[in-house]
């Protein structure tokens, strides 16, 4: 299944064209997306560091989760809205960008990790909330989160680079990974 | 005093050349810069939110400030070092860039403020709520300007 036709349709909508051609809106939205890293990933990182036992060891985990989660959610909401708008402005190129695709995979992995944590070891939080060193599964979730979000940040930044774009000759594996056909290259 | 020759010297330095001529260097250094930005944001916001009576309200400000400090220090060092690499590769552009000037000037103020007034207010149990709130607002505003102006360097010129 290819989402290319959908992206092509999206790219032709007036809103997408307006955003793409705007002098200030696009940079503004991108700035919001980048600066929200401080709130969303910053707060997530603090929770992860607590889970790994590397920081806030005296603070009960349940307090960290309860008090920081609203800020993480707020940051995440801003990230999603600004991120969707950035995609909306440049749908086809983003869809066929190897870094964008990698970022999406790692976003899903980060989501699965968070879900596994919340439906797993976090259910028994009352038994380990005050442990300076949380149980192995919680430490693993924290480490995994730190790593996965770091990859999301790095691949997200790399979307800007056109090294693997469809509009130039690419090795076979890149064509497969980006969904570029030889037709697309000629366009 | 004209600083242009110094900026040109930075651009022609070994570091400036190396970053500029490499395909990957700028992108990799910028990614590191962003990772440190997120860490810095977490460390600063943890304490500033607390001083605004938000976030981890159950804990003393001084405790959170102590917890955040190593991460804040490490992040700032990485930010400055990676920033020097990015700057050297396009120093002449930075010389003419208004956002760059704004960023560097504000960075100087924000760093000084953070390691003097903010540090004293955050570690003192006697600071009043009003003082803490004012300090947190100034801190968030200053660092916001540094980050926003920094992002804008890439959009200008």
Interface residues (C-beta under 8 A of the other chain):
Chain A: X27 X30 X31 X34 X35 X37 X38 X39 X41 X42 X43 X44 X45 X46 X49 X55 X56 X58 X59 X63 X64 X67 X68 X71 X149 X150 X153 X154 X157 X158 X161 X163
Chain B: X23 X27 X30 X31 X34 X35 X37 X38 X39 X40 X41 X42 X43 X44 X45 X46 X49 X54 X55 X56 X57 X58 X59 X63 X64 X67 X71 X143 X144 X147 X148 X151 X152 X155
